[in-house]
Amino acid sequence: MQRYDLMIADPICSMLIALLIGVSVVPLLKESIGILMQRTPPSLDRALPECYQRVQQLQGVYSLQDPHFWTLCTDVYIGTVKLLVAPDADRRWVLSQTHNVFTQAGVRQLYVQIDTAAM
C-alpha cells in the first residue's frame, strides 16, 4: 500500500468485507425471527389449505378450528388443530387419518384436540 501510495485501500476493503458479512446475515436473521415469532413456515403455506380441506372431508368431521403451525428448528414443523366431530364418529380413526394427512405435508408433531358436537 505504501509502495503504490494506496493508503485508502485498507479502509475500502474493510468496508467491503463488512458489507458482505452484513448481506450474508440478513437471510439468517429473517429465518431466526420467523422461528422465534412462531410464524407458519413458508414451505407449508401451499400445503396447509389442502390438508385442512382433506381433514374436513373425513367422515364424521364437522369442522377444523384454530390451526397453528410453526417451526421448532430448521425443517422440524409442529402444529395444533381442533376438530369438531359428530357424536358417533370414530375418534381414533379421525385422529389417525388427521395425523396421516399432516405427516404427508411434512409436519413431524401434531397435537389434535377432538371435541364432540352437541346434539
LUMZA-148337 format. One line per 3 residues: number of its first residue (from 0); their letters; for each residue x, z negated, y of N, C-alpha, C. Coordinates in Angstrom, 3 decimals. Layout:
N
NUM> a> X,Z,Y,X,Z,Y,X,Z,Y | ...
This chain:
119
0> mqr> 0.829,0.000,-1.178,0.000,0.000,0.000,0.879,0.000,1.249 | 1.950,-0.764,1.223,2.821,-0.806,2.396,3.595,0.499,2.544 | 3.974,1.093,1.439,4.762,2.319,1.485,3.998,3.454,2.152
3> ydl> 2.681,3.568,1.852,1.873,4.643,2.432,1.033,4.177,3.603 | 1.232,2.954,4.002,0.517,2.372,5.137,-1.005,2.413,4.924 | -1.413,1.953,3.726,-2.838,1.914,3.377,-3.288,0.462,3.150
6> mia> -3.095,-0.356,4.116,-3.450,-1.771,4.008,-4.968,-1.969,3.902 | -5.739,-1.016,4.345,-7.196,-1.120,4.285,-7.723,-0.898,2.861 | -6.891,-0.357,1.967,-7.334,-0.025,0.611,-7.739,-1.275,-0.176
9> dpi> -7.033,-2.370,-0.005,-7.345,-3.590,-0.751,-8.744,-4.109,-0.433 | -9.122,-4.284,0.829,-10.489,-4.761,1.098,-11.563,-3.752,0.669 | -11.258,-2.458,0.783,-12.236,-1.443,0.370,-12.453,-1.510,-1.149
12> csm> -11.389,-1.611,-1.912,-11.510,-1.724,-3.377,-12.245,-3.001,-3.762 | -11.958,-4.094,-3.075,-12.637,-5.360,-3.360,-14.132,-5.245,-3.101 | -14.502,-4.579,-2.017,-15.919,-4.400,-1.692,-16.601,-3.490,-2.716
15> lia> -15.920,-2.445,-3.177,-16.497,-1.565,-4.191,-16.704,-2.305,-5.519 | -15.753,-3.117,-5.890,-15.882,-3.895,-7.127,-17.050,-4.883,-7.004 | -17.160,-5.550,-5.861,-18.267,-6.477,-5.640,-19.611,-5.742,-5.689
18> lli> -19.667,-4.540,-5.138,-20.889,-3.735,-5.161,-21.260,-3.353,-6.596 | -20.277,-2.933,-7.385,-20.533,-2.581,-8.786,-21.041,-3.784,-9.587 | -20.465,-4.945,-9.347,-20.925,-6.158,-10.026,-22.360,-6.474,-9.612
21> gvs> -22.647,-6.384,-8.329,-23.997,-6.651,-7.827,-25.033,-5.713,-8.418 | -24.703,-4.423,-8.496,-25.634,-3.436,-9.052,-25.863,-3.677,-10.538 | -24.835,-4.068,-11.264,-24.992,-4.287,-12.703,-25.764,-5.566,-13.016
24> vvp> -25.860,-6.494,-12.089,-26.551,-7.757,-12.313,-28.064,-7.623,-12.095 | -28.492,-6.647,-11.306,-29.914,-6.503,-10.973,-30.795,-6.387,-12.220 | -30.504,-5.525,-13.197,-31.372,-5.472,-14.385,-31.417,-6.792,-15.158
27> llk> -30.298,-7.486,-15.236,-30.260,-8.777,-15.921,-31.141,-9.798,-15.205 | -31.061,-9.835,-13.886,-31.901,-10.746,-13.115,-33.375,-10.410,-13.286 | -33.694,-9.128,-13.271,-35.084,-8.691,-13.421,-35.643,-9.134,-14.773
30> esi> -34.877,-8.932,-15.837,-35.321,-9.338,-17.173,-35.439,-10.853,-17.268 | -34.468,-11.578,-16.728,-34.486,-13.043,-16.787,-35.680,-13.619,-16.034 | -35.981,-13.072,-14.887,-37.129,-13.547,-14.104,-38.422,-13.278,-14.865
33> gil> -38.522,-12.104,-15.500,-39.701,-11.787,-16.298,-39.897,-12.760,-17.438 | -38.816,-13.147,-18.089,-38.893,-14.108,-19.193,-39.296,-15.488,-18.671 | -38.664,-15.930,-17.585,-38.959,-17.252,-17.042,-40.383,-17.351,-16.496
36> mqr> -40.912,-16.259,-15.980,-42.269,-16.252,-15.440,-43.311,-15.994,-16.526 | -42.870,-15.830,-17.772,-43.728,-15.560,-18.925,-44.617,-14.344,-18.684 | -44.007,-13.297,-18.161,-44.710,-12.047,-17.936,-44.914,-11.331,-19.268
39> tpp> -46.009,-10.570,-19.363,-46.229,-9.758,-20.554,-45.099,-8.749,-20.654 | -44.445,-8.664,-21.792,-43.313,-7.742,-21.937,-43.728,-6.296,-21.697 | -42.943,-5.557,-20.917,-43.275,-4.152,-20.649,-43.403,-3.317,-21.924
42> sld> -42.670,-3.665,-22.960,-42.746,-2.901,-24.208,-44.082,-3.112,-24.925 | -44.822,-4.165,-24.578,-46.131,-4.408,-25.189,-47.295,-3.931,-24.329 | -47.019,-3.508,-23.106,-48.090,-3.099,-22.194,-48.983,-2.015,-22.781
45> ral> -48.419,-1.084,-23.494,-49.212,0.001,-24.090,-49.918,-0.431,-25.370 | -49.257,-1.253,-26.168,-49.775,-1.609,-27.487,-50.893,-2.645,-27.435 | -50.860,-3.557,-26.485,-51.822,-4.660,-26.483,-53.279,-4.220,-26.333
48> pec> -53.633,-3.308,-25.424,-55.045,-2.915,-25.340,-55.591,-2.354,-26.660 | -54.769,-1.603,-27.368,-55.187,-1.079,-28.671,-55.372,-2.218,-29.675 | -54.478,-3.196,-29.638,-54.596,-4.359,-30.536,-55.878,-5.135,-30.236
51> yqr> -56.182,-5.335,-28.956,-57.402,-6.046,-28.580,-58.625,-5.327,-29.152 | -58.631,-4.014,-29.014,-59.758,-3.221,-29.495,-59.892,-3.330,-31.018 | -58.770,-3.242,-31.719,-58.809,-3.323,-33.180,-59.317,-4.688,-33.648
54> vqq> -58.908,-5.757,-32.987,-59.354,-7.099,-33.371,-60.841,-7.261,-33.083 | -61.300,-6.753,-31.952,-62.714,-6.878,-31.610,-63.606,-6.078,-32.560 | -63.039,-5.101,-33.236,-63.812,-4.303,-34.191,-63.851,-4.932,-35.587
57> lqg> -63.117,-6.011,-35.791,-63.150,-6.686,-37.093,-64.546,-7.257,-37.345 | -64.943,-7.240,-38.601,-66.260,-7.738,-38.978,-66.367,-9.234,-38.661 | -67.386,-9.577,-37.890,-67.641,-10.968,-37.549,-67.045,-11.411,-36.225
60> vys> -66.215,-10.587,-35.594,-65.599,-10.963,-34.314,-66.506,-10.492,-33.179 | -66.941,-11.437,-32.353,-67.769,-11.089,-31.193,-66.925,-10.709,-29.988 | -65.876,-11.491,-29.736,-65.040,-11.185,-28.567,-63.653,-11.802,-28.701
63> lqd> -62.746,-11.240,-27.949,-61.370,-11.741,-27.845,-61.214,-12.229,-26.414 | -60.789,-13.470,-26.246,-60.713,-14.061,-24.910,-59.337,-14.658,-24.651 | -59.002,-14.763,-23.392,-57.786,-15.441,-22.923,-56.501,-15.012,-23.620
66> phf> -56.232,-13.711,-23.733,-54.957,-13.316,-24.353,-53.793,-13.576,-23.404 | -52.713,-14.051,-23.963,-51.489,-14.249,-23.169,-50.292,-13.975,-24.080 | -49.436,-13.055,-23.652,-48.253,-12.686,-24.426,-47.040,-12.773,-23.522
69> wtl> -45.945,-13.278,-24.077,-44.728,-13.413,-23.293,-43.517,-13.264,-24.197 | -42.349,-13.238,-23.566,-41.086,-13.101,-24.277,-40.427,-14.460,-24.393 | -40.087,-14.852,-25.609,-39.355,-16.104,-25.807,-37.889,-15.878,-25.472
72> ctd> -37.318,-14.836,-26.030,-35.990,-14.354,-25.682,-36.013,-12.853,-25.966 | -34.942,-12.179,-25.723,-34.939,-10.735,-25.847,-35.526,-10.286,-27.188 | -36.548,-9.470,-27.123,-37.223,-8.870,-28.287,-37.909,-9.866,-29.219
75> vyi> -38.208,-11.063,-28.761,-38.999,-12.010,-29.538,-40.255,-12.295,-28.721 | -41.387,-11.746,-29.192,-42.639,-11.849,-28.456,-43.560,-12.866,-29.106 | -44.224,-13.635,-28.257,-45.150,-14.679,-28.689,-46.465,-14.451,-27.965
78> gtv> -47.570,-14.807,-28.630,-48.853,-14.625,-27.986,-49.874,-15.656,-28.413 | -50.900,-15.785,-27.581,-52.038,-16.625,-27.903,-53.303,-15.840,-27.611 | -54.300,-15.988,-28.454,-55.613,-15.389,-28.237,-56.682,-16.361,-28.713
81> kll> -57.851,-16.190,-28.171,-59.000,-16.996,-28.571,-60.063,-16.013,-29.062 | -60.587,-16.251,-30.261,-61.597,-15.367,-30.838,-62.924,-16.102,-30.952 | -63.981,-15.410,-30.581,-65.330,-15.918,-30.774,-65.907,-15.145,-31.955
84> vap> -66.239,-15.864,-33.035,-66.686,-15.212,-34.268,-68.097,-15.658,-34.636 | -68.707,-14.861,-35.484,-70.050,-15.164,-35.974,-70.005,-16.406,-36.873 | -71.121,-17.126,-36.955,-71.140,-18.330,-37.805,-70.839,-18.038,-39.273
87> dad> -71.204,-16.860,-39.734,-70.993,-16.537,-41.145,-69.711,-15.743,-41.391 | -68.864,-15.610,-40.388,-67.623,-14.830,-40.528,-66.618,-15.564,-41.415 | -65.854,-14.801,-42.148,-64.774,-15.352,-42.970,-63.575,-15.602,-42.054
90> rrw> -63.406,-16.836,-41.647,-62.382,-17.178,-40.651,-60.964,-16.886,-41.143 | -60.696,-17.130,-42.398,-59.353,-16.854,-42.937,-59.044,-15.367,-42.911 | -60.014,-14.553,-43.275,-59.822,-13.107,-43.259,-59.606,-12.609,-41.833
93> vls> -60.405,-13.103,-40.902,-60.264,-12.710,-39.490,-58.883,-13.109,-38.985 | -58.455,-14.317,-39.307,-57.136,-14.791,-38.886,-56.032,-13.918,-39.472 | -56.119,-13.616,-40.749,-55.121,-12.781,-41.413,-55.056,-11.384,-40.804
96> qth> -56.202,-10.780,-40.587,-56.241,-9.428,-40.019,-55.732,-9.421,-38.578 | -56.053,-10.455,-37.832,-55.577,-10.553,-36.441,-54.056,-10.643,-36.423 | -53.489,-11.447,-37.294,-52.031,-11.547,-37.387,-51.419,-10.204,-37.767
99> nvf> -52.031,-9.503,-38.699,-51.513,-8.190,-39.111,-51.507,-7.203,-37.955 | -52.582,-7.177,-37.184,-52.688,-6.235,-36.058,-51.574,-6.482,-35.050 | -51.364,-7.727,-34.673,-50.366,-8.026,-33.651,-48.940,-7.965,-34.188
102> tqa> -48.747,-8.236,-35.472,-47.413,-8.095,-36.070,-46.971,-6.637,-36.036 | -47.900,-5.726,-36.274,-47.579,-4.298,-36.210,-47.159,-3.876,-34.810 | -47.625,-4.590,-33.793,-47.256,-4.279,-32.409,-45.928,-4.914,-32.012
105> gvr> -45.380,-5.807,-32.864,-44.087,-6.412,-32.575,-44.137,-7.872,-32.170 | -45.314,-8.486,-32.253,-45.446,-9.906,-31.907,-45.022,-10.732,-33.115 | -44.019,-11.587,-32.932,-43.497,-12.378,-34.053,-44.306,-13.634,-34.305
108> qly> -44.760,-14.279,-33.251,-45.538,-15.511,-33.405,-46.842,-15.348,-32.651 | -47.939,-15.648,-33.330,-49.247,-15.523,-32.717,-50.039,-16.796,-33.007 | -50.593,-17.374,-31.964,-51.423,-18.559,-32.096,-52.856,-18.148,-31.803
111> vqi> -53.735,-18.342,-32.787,-55.112,-17.901,-32.675,-56.036,-19.109,-32.722 | -56.904,-19.190,-31.727,-57.949,-20.213,-31.722,-59.256,-19.510,-32.074 | -59.905,-19.960,-33.120,-61.150,-19.340,-33.550,-62.307,-20.294,-33.251
114> dta> -63.233,-19.811,-32.434,-64.432,-20.569,-32.101,-65.628,-19.875,-32.723 | -66.561,-20.650,-33.229,-67.763,-20.094,-33.814,-68.856,-20.026,-32.749 | -69.521,-18.890,-32.682,-70.583,-18.704,-31.707,-71.792,-19.552,-32.091
117> am> -72.441,-20.110,-31.088,-73.657,-20.903,-31.333,-74.800,-19.958,-31.637 | -75.679,-20.400,-32.487,-76.817,-19.544,-32.862,-77.911,-19.632,-31.861
